[in-house]
Amino acid sequence: MLKRLLLVAANNKRLERQLGTNPRTRKLVSRFVAGTTLEEAIQVTKDLNNRGIAVSLDLLGETVEDLRKSAVATAAYIEAVQAIARECPGATVSVKLSQLGIGLDPAVCAAHLDDLLRAADDVGVLVEVDMEHSSVGGATLEAFRAALENYPDTRVAMQAAMRRTPNDLESFTKTKPRIRLVKGAFLETAERALQAHDEVTSQYLYLTDWALEHLPDPAFGTHDDRCIDHVKEAAVRLGVDRSSYEFQMLYGVRRDLQQKLADEGYRIRIYVPYGTEWYPYLMRRMAERPANLIFFLRSLVSG
Amino acid sequence: MLKRLLLVAANNKRLERQLGTNPRTRKLVSRFVAGTTLEEAIQVTKDLNNRGIAVSLDLLGETVEDLRKSAVATAAYIEAVQAIARECPGATVSVKLSQLGIGLDPAVCAAHLDDLLRAADDVGVLVEVDMEHSSVGGATLEAFRAALENYPDTRVAMQAAMRRTPNDLESFTKTKPRIRLVKGAFLETAERALQAHDEVTSQYLYLTDWALEHLPDPAFGTHDDRCIDHVKEAAVRLGVDRSSYEFQMLYGVRRDLQQKLADEGYRIRIYVPYGTEWYPYLMRRMAERPANLIFFLRSLVSG
């Protein structure tokens, strides 16, 4: 119920303006967002790398209203992959195709994605494609499938909550792309997605085994101890070395655990968002994890 | 909770003996089971056929403890397909591979299945393979996959509740076998199957669309109005004629609805069990539908 409210709030422009002008939200934002500029994000990446933690950079921003903005976002991503290659090789970028215009013109979006993938490939940086709401999910997956032909190391996020995900995964058993398994943080109907949190978690465990068995170098995007423990246990059971999969977590969430996994020799990559459009990103983080919401409310009260 | 209890009871030999000697259970058994002999089952089939309703015959019996019994069951099924060809062509048989010994020796079971499929093919009768508990589900599906090579019209039941089902279905997109979509009536862990009834229903709706889009002549095994309405609506939406799919229901369950669908020009096939081993079959029917349980309790009280 609360989750639903927060996910609706994520699309509320008025609330966004109000929170944006509230100085108390600053502290919150700075915990979960690396900064407003690429330079700040690169600095955070270097700090994390020094602690044995890999990074995927995310330029904040979601659906664009005109194609001009999608070109601007593409250029910003190309700038990011070039900065990564120079300053912190090993980092990846995570891109939302809605930001590249998939909702406006799939062909233009595909051209933008191709520009980004070529630029990244030129400098040896890998790209990860975020999975978004089902309204663009199908198109995102098709764009990813097409991109695989020239850039087979590209990774795509797959949401355990979506009913179509096992079908989509099974369709990958020949091409064997790299995926990031996440639970899924969008508001979806019962026809499209599992609704009960327990069911989503159980589905995540099931798909963890499937991914470890069938796909190379899977990433497990989760902060849930039950999921993390299951990944470790399933990998041992299935004979997958800890060098052959990675955990992914969000910047600012369970920082102690991030460091602990790195110290124990597990590969871990942190999704580091930067930019000015932090509002919908943050609302989804509140919705998916009560602890984040509590931190948010505390920072609003205590300033 | 109650469902779980009944599914546990389905494996309880002591309860089986007690109910088997209770004269009041007779009425109940005769509602859901066509009789103890093949002759009685054939007579029920003819009666249903006369009302525009197709049939699949099921020789009651589950896991066999020794391979001799699996040979006896196979011979009984072969007798059934020959009787069908003579007396009520158009009927199919539904076979549980546990009954043919899949839990004891998959190779022996495969040979039995092949004998049955050949005998059925010789007289133009189709065979449907029931899906059972996950302890034999994987082996059942592999046996079905092998059987498809020579007998591509064989049908297999797929359980919406099982997490692996969308993967299994997707793996069929090339061979395109006929399936029967059911919700699934076995006691399974959360790791293997959806637990919440609502989630299973939603998954059934999702897979209904998938089956209508991807597979020929799907059967929808359900007594749930929501599922039935969705099948009809999805078929219209996807341009699938009502001659290109069928409903399947169990003997004795929602008899008015069975007739109504037939009268409206929908294809409907009734799963007609016969034989002496009615106990686990009946317990599963109680577990999956409260109305069946109420009928059961009433018949115990009123005699």
Interface residues (C-beta under 8 A of the other chain):
Chain A: R163 R164 T165 P166 N167 L169 E170 S171 T173 A190 E191 R192 L194 Q195 A196 D198 E199 S202 Q203 L205 Y206 W210
Chain B: R163 R164 T165 P166 N167 L169 E170 S171 T173 A190 E191 R192 L194 Q195 A196 D198 E199 S202 Q203 L205 Y206 W210
